[in-house]
Amino acid sequence: MHKEIRTSAELAPRRYLAGLSFGVSSTCLTQMLDDSARHHAAKQSSSAFEPLIVHVDTNLAVMPAESHDTPAQRLLAKYRQRYPHVSFDCVHLSRAMALRTVDWSTLLPAGQAPDSVDGDGTSDTEKLRRLFDALPSVTSRADILRQLVRHVLIDTARARDYSVVLLGHSTSALAALTLAEVANGRGFSVPGQVGDGVQTLCEYDADGNETARVAFPVYYPLREVLKNELVGYMDLVPILAEMKQLGEMDSIAGSSSVVSHRDLSIEEVMQRYFDGVEGPYSGIVANVVRTTGKLDRVAGSAFCRLCGMTLDESGDDRWAGDLGQDSGDSAAENHKGKLCYGCRRSVSG
């Protein structure tokens, strides 16, 4: 990874931003980055290693002004105490409303861009809450939430001059994401969503006009490690075992039990499936990720204005044809050419 993102042969600070969900995988990634930062700090001949761990607080019941004493902030404080060699920050999801890498005209009601409703007294958190309430299903909400969190992490890295975003998905999580993307009608985007490498980002103005394109790298350092292997690793490392005993990671990460399957998104169903089969069928789980890692990304000149993946019009139409054509929905038709089939389904149902 460092060879691909290095811009100069001279020693330069390595500034990596990693996402933290408080789950097993991202906690192990935090431990590894802390160990690496401590190791490089002790080596005089090594370039500076400056990792930043960012948690995106998706609790829309809390206003950003009140977010200094949320469950996420309190848990993050414990991480700061135990991992002194890395920096931590908590970013509220409402920051997504300031993103230029999302065309908000495809998500908000017609004529309502984020900047155009600032004067009505509605907070960004309330706008996002209304947006999620208007989405047609649990799967749609989980899908849009994941896309926005990814955008926020990349935007934070760019704004603070970090060179790469690291996501702590294990092999099991990437396998679940692969099948979830296929089931959501976004199978052609799997190489970009699951693979390591540079992502193309488009920026849009309030009217939905593209203003710029930039490239930014995203990597999954734990892509070759199964979740149950990471759980075993946590038991071997004293600090990780202590974090595991806090008993708060799963509740913050959103893995509470669900009574009705109607309350589960497709992504959660896939996660539970692979958590169950990775023990006896670990080779199959690994092959899902390794196979998708070999797929080439679709080349093109247009990109989805939500997920950021390449728009392949002919392939998109074939995918929609296999799953059922758009049912004459005016909203879906208006989004054609702007959103991929999967994002159109998430937004319009």
ZAVEXFI-768020 format. One record per atom (N, C-alpha, C): x, y, z. Coordinates in steps of 0.02 Angstrom, whole numbers, plus 50000, padded with zeros to 5 digits. Layout:
<rs>
XYZ...
</rs>
This chain:
<rs>
500424994050000500005000050000500435006350000500955006350042501365012350048501715013849981501905008649945502235009649880501765013049831501115011349835500635014049788500425021249804500445023149868500215029849886500795034649898501415032049897501995036249909502095040949850502175047349864502255052349811502975054449801503425052449847504115054449842504555049049871505175048549846505655043749874505945046149940505865052549955506115055350018505675052950076505975052750136505595051050195505065056450208504455054350211503905059050223503425055750273503085059850312502615057050361502085052650327501955046950357501425042550332500795044050372500325047250341499715049550374499125045350349498915040650392498375035950374497775037250418497185037350388496565038050426496205031350425495995028950484495635022550489494955023550521494465020050496493795020350525493735015750585493355017850634493245013950695492495013350709492245007150707491535006050722491435003350793491985002050830491994998950895491874991450891491864988750831491794981550824492464978050831492454971450824493054967350834493604969250784493414969650720493914970750667494244977550673493844982750680494134989450682494524990650747494334987150801494724987650863495404984350855495424978550822496074975350808496504979650763496194982950713496574987450670496864993250710496484995950757496735001250801497334998950840497304992850867497864990050905498484989550861498404987250800498964986450755499274993150735498854998050724499115004750707499475007850766499225006750826499555009350886500245006050894500274999450884500924995950888501404998550835501154999650774501585002150720501845009150735501405013450762501605020350778502135020350833502065015950882502565015450936503225012850908503195008050862503805005250833504175010450792503815014150750504145019150707504405025050748504065026650802504305032250844504975030650876505115024250886505745022250917506315021750867506155021950803506665021250750506825028150722507435030450732507625037150708507645037550632507805031950600507865031950527507205031150491506665030250528506005029050498505625035650490505245036050437504815041950428504255041750480503995047650496503475048050547502855044150526502555040850574501955036950563501395040150603500905043050569500395047150603499685044750587499465039450620498785037050607498255040950646497685041950614497105045150646496525040250643496235038750701495665034150705495025038350712494565037450666493955041550665493335037150673492915038850720492265035550727491735040350702491305037950658490735041950633490125040250675489905045050715489325044050759488685044550719488335038950712487735038850670487095039650711487155041650775486575042550818486235049150801485695048850764485345054950743484875057550796484835054150853484435056750908484805061850948485455062650934485875067350971486095072850924486025079050946486255084750907487015085250912487365087350859488095087850862488345092250919487965097550936488175101950991488165098251058487775092851062487735089051124488155082651122488545081751069488875075351057489515074451097489675079151143490285078451182490215073351238489595071251253489495066451307489015060951286489115058351227488715052851201489035046251218488675040651212488985034051223489605033051179489575035451117490155034651072490755038551097490645044751121491195048751147491495045751210491065043051253491325040051315491745033851300491515029751253491905023851234492555025851199492515031151158493125033451124493645035951174493415038851229493885041051281494275035251311493955029551317494295023551341494825021151291494665021851227495155020051176495755024751179495635031151191496195035951195496665034051253496375031851308496785030051366497225023951351496965019251313497315012951303497775013051242497665017751196498065018051136498355025051128498885026651165499155033551167499565035551106499735030851063500175032451006499795034250943499135034050946498725036050888498245041550910498015045450862497535050850876496825048350862496345050850899495655048850891495215055050880494675053950843494185059350835493505056150822492985059750840492295057550828491955062750784491695060450728491365064850680490625062850676490185067750684489475066050681489255065250608488775060750597488535059450530488245065550496488015070450536487715076450506488215080250463488865078850471489355082050428489255080050355488905074450344488785072250276488405077450235488015081650269487625086650232488065091850198488695092350219489155097150188489565093850133489465087450121489855083850070489705086450000490235087149961490155088949891490245082849846490415077149876490505071049836489855067149830489305069849857488635067049848488205072349814487845070249763487375074749730486715074449769486615079449813486045079249858485385080249821485405082549760484775083249723484465076449707484855071049712484585064349700484305061249764484435064349821484205061549885483665065749917483765072349917483275076849948482695078149901482125080349927481555081949884481735087049831481365087049777481505091449720481565098649743482105101849722482215108849738482525110049805482655104749843482945105549910483655102849910484135107249902484835105449913485015107449985485545104550014485705106250083485755113750096486055117450051486145124650062485495128450058485005125650021484395129550009483905129250067484025124850118483555124250173483875126450239484465129450234484805131550296484415136950332484035140950295483705146650326483055144950360482825138650357482175137150387482235134650459482835134950487482925133050557483005125550567482995121650513483075114450520483805112650523483995108750573484695106850581484875101450530485525100550520485755095250475485545088350500485555087550566485355081150595484625079750581484195084750586483485083850572483375082450498483755085650454483695084250382483865077050366484415074650398484605067650387484085062850415483795064650473483285060350502482685059850456482485065350427481915065350380482085061350318482715062050295482935058350236482875050850248483135048450305483105041250319482385038950330481975043150361481275041250371480905040350305481125044150254480785043850189481005038050146481545034650165481795029050125481315023150132481265019050079480715014050076480795007950120481395006250146481474999950182482075000250229482114995350274482684994650318483324993750278483284989750225483874988650183484104995050150483634999150127483805005550097484165010050146483915010350208484225014650258484925012250275485015005650282485685002950297486165004250239485915003750178486335004750119486555011950113486085016750120486265023850115486715025850173486575023150233486995024750291487725022750279487825016650253488505014350241488845018650189488485020650137488785024950086488995031750115488565034550157488715041150186489305040750234489345035450275489905034650321490555034150282490555030450228491155029850186491355036650157490865040450133490995047150106491285051750160491005051450221491235055750275491965054150293492145047750295492825045850312493315048350258493135047550195493575049850141493635057450142493065060850152493075068150154493505070750213493455067450271493855069350329494595068450314494775062950282495475061750264495735067050216495345068750167495555073850119495625080750152495135082450194495145089050226495745089850273495965084450303496515084850352497185082550323497205081650258497825079950223498105073150243497665068250249497885061350258497895057950190498335053050182498465050450115498055044350096497725041150143497355035050128496835033850183496295030450165495795028150214495865020650221495905018350284495945011250299495285009150331494985003850305494365001250332494504994350361494234992950421494424986950457494004980850443493744980150382493334974350365493764967950365493514962750397493824956250394493604952650330493894946650318493684942650261492934941350264492684939750324491974938250332491534944250316491754950250338491364956250325491364957950250491934957050217491974958550145491554953550105491544947250127491124942350093490384944150099490194946350160489504948450171489334954550129489804959250125489694965350085489624963550011490014958749988489984956649918489284954249899489024949649938488364946949922487814952049934487904956449984487404961649996487374966449937487954968249909487964972749851487614969549791487744963149781487404959549726486654959549738486444957949799485724957649813485394964449809485764969749822485504976549819485484979349748485684975349699485674977649629486284981549610486844980549645487454984349631488044979549623487914973849591488444968849584489044971149545488934975549494489494977949453489964982349492489744984849551490174989249591490614985449640490534978849644490904974949693491654976049690491974976049630492704977149629492904983749662492504988949653492664995449682492504995949756491954992649777491734993049847492144988449892492384982949865492704977749906493464977549894493684979849836494394979349819494814985149846495454983849853495934989049872496094993449812496264999749824496495003949769496195010849770496325014449716496125021449710495395021849689495005026049723494315027349705494255034249672493855034649620493725041149587493135044449621493225050749642492705054549676492515060549634491875061449623491635067349587491335072249638491425078649625491135083749669490585087449630490055089349666489475092549634489295098949670489005103649633488765109749664488035108749686487725114049712487045113449739486535111749686486685113149623486225111749568486335104849538486815101049565486955094449538487425094249480487775099749467488265099849412488945097549438489265093149400489925090749419490435096349413490835097249465491315102749467492045100349467492165094249491492855091849495492865084249502493445081449487493565074249499494235073449533494255069249584494875067849619494925060349630495535057949642495655050849656495905050249728495645045149763495845044149832495865036749847496405034349880496475027149893496115024749956495815018849951495475015550006495735008350010495925006150070496204999450078495884995850137495894989150133495644984750185496214980450212496584982750263497184979050286497034972050314496414970950337496244964450369495854959950322495904961050258495494957350209495674949950208496254947950232496454940950230496344937350297495994940650344495904937750411495154936850425494974930850447494284929350465494104932550531493454933850540493234937050602493384932750663493274926050658493404921850717494144921650734494584922750685495294923250699495454929650738495104935050721495204941350757494934940850828494384937150837494114936150905494624932350947494944927150918495454923550953496064927750968496234932250922496804936850932496664941450991496044943750998495874948251053495984944851120495874938351123495964934751187496704934051205497144934651155497864933851167498214940251186497924945951167498244952451180497894955651241498264956851295497944959251357497514965451348497764970451310497364976551302496724975051265496764970951212496164969151173495674965151215495944960651256495504956751300495134961351348495484966651371495164971451416494614975251379494754977251316494244980851277493644976351265493784969851253493244965151241492794964451303493104964751362492724963951424492304970151442492424975651407492004981551420491274980151406491164975451359490484973451344490084978751307490414983851280490054989351248490154989351172490644985651147490794986151076490194984051034489904978251050489364975751009488754980351011488594983251070488014987551074488114993951035488724996851038488865002951001488895001450926489164995650908489234993850838488564991750807488044991050848487384989750821487234982450808487524977950846487414970850835486924967750885486464971850909485974969250956485504964450921485204959850959484764954850930484134958050904483864955050850483254957650819482724952150823482134954050847481604949050855481314947150788481154951950746480834950650681481344951450625481324946650577481774947050520481604952950475481004955650483480834961650444481234967650466481524967350525481934972750550482664972050530482834966950491483514965850468483604968250397484164971550384484334973350315484664967450281484714967750215485054962450178485774961750202486104967350215486804967150237486864963450304486394964650350486414961250415486284953850407485834951950361485704944950348486344941550323486684944850277487304942050250487844941450303487894946450347488384946250401488254940350447487624939250465487464933650509487594926950475487464926750411487584920450374488324918650375488754923550357489464922050354489774921150423489504924450474489734923150542489604915850561489054913050534488884906250551489264900950512489474902550451489784897450408490544897950405490824903450432491554904350424491954899150461491664895950513492024890750548492114884550506491564881150487491634874950448491814876150375491664882150348491784883350277492214889550266492744890150305493174896150301493474897050231493634891450198493934891850132493454894950081492814893350086492314896150040492234903650053492224905650116492164912750133492764916550104493364913850113493964917150087493954917450011493694912249978493684912249904493214917549877492674919049913492214924349891492594930949885492994932549936493364938849936493934938749886494294933149882494864932849836494634933149764494074930049749493814930349681493604937349662493234940749706493034947549691493634952249685494174950749723494774954749719495124954349652494964949149613495264948249547494854951549491494254953849507493824956749456494074963749437494024965349373494214971949350493644976849361493834982949376493324988249384493094990549315492444992049311492164994449248492435001349232492715002149173492965008749152492395012749122492395019249134491875023549107492005030849123491595035149094491675042349103491165045249151490665041349169490145043849215490135039649278489945042849334489955039449398489295040649435489095035549474488485036249515488585041949564488075046049571488135052049612488005050849686487915044449704487845042649774488405037949796488445032049765488955027249787489635028649755489645032449700490275034349668490555029249620490195023749608490445018649563490305020549490490685017549444490615019049373489915017349349489615021749311488965020449280489075016949213488815011049207488845007249145488125006549121487925010949074487225011349056486945004849029487315001548983487064995348954487044989849007487574989449047487574984349100487044985749153486934992149167486434994049216485744991949192485594993049128484944991049101484854983449102485394979849087485354972449090485214970149161485554973349210485444971349280484724972749300484464978649282483774980349298483294975549263483474973449201483044968849165483004962049198483564959749226483564953349260483144953349323483134958949358482784959349422482094962549417481934964949358481294968449350481404975649331481104977849275481204984649252480904989549301481154995749299480855001049339480125001649321479705002049371478975001649360478665008349343478995012149299478715018549279478725023749333479065022549387479115027349442479475033549417479155039349423479445045549397480095047149431480135045849498480755047249534481325043049509481175036549498481695032049472481915034149403481445036249362481605038449294482035044749296481875049449340482275055549346482985054249368483075048849406483745047149431484155043249381483835040949327484195036949278484725041349245485325038649240485885042549213486265046249267485975046549328486315049749384486505044649438486045039849450486165034749500486205027949466486605023449494486615016549470485965013149490485845007149462485215003649476485135002449551485665000349585485604998849656485415004949697485725010749682485565016849719484865019349702484645018349639483955020249622483455016249663483585009849672483145005649711483155007649785483745009349810483795011449880483415017949893483465022549845483155029149854482405028949840482215025449785481525025749762481105019649778481435014149799481065008049814480945003749753
</rs>
